[in-house]
Amino acid sequence: MRLNNKNKAGYFNFLSTLVIMLFIFGITAFILEYFIYDYFGWEQWLFLLVPFCCAALFYARGRQIFEYDSDGEALNFKNRNVVLFLDKNLSDEFPKYKLLKYEVMNVIVLKRLYITVSSKKGHGITLRYDISYLTKKEMNDLKFSLNKVIKNNKEQKREHNS
């Protein structure tokens, strides 16, 4: 199964540009208000606070583009930002049989996918991906596919142990 939201990259790029422009406008309005006009009093700090909160929310949600591919014998996960200089891209590929479990952390505006993969030394390695920008249907498809892989792994272990 393949899942990605690359087709929304233009939308995320627009939002990123809008947040940056809002931030620059807020700083400019604050400087003008603070040094020249002085109409608002203490409310002038809202010119900095509101754009800062919008930018923090947008960028704290994590990487916008998520790609998943479970076709073949390997699982591929890719996670990247639309703004290239912000954060490095994540790209992981490992055999399906190494997948032990997954967990989706869902906090009000933030969603993360934690994948636990077995290592050569016998303990699990946890990988983290930002999935805040996936739709509910995409989330359900991702969970369904990962559950299917885990179920197949358990059946393979059961057959191997018999």
Secondary structure as UniProt FT lines:
FT   STRAND          2..4
FT   HELIX           6..8
FT   HELIX           9..32
FT   HELIX           33..37
FT   HELIX           41..45
FT   HELIX           46..60
FT   STRAND          65..69
FT   TURN            72..73
FT   STRAND          74..80
FT   TURN            84..86
FT   STRAND          90..95
FT   HELIX           96..98
FT   STRAND          99..107
FT   TURN            108..109
FT   STRAND          110..118
FT   TURN            120..121
FT   STRAND          124..130
FT   TURN            132..133
FT   HELIX           136..161
//
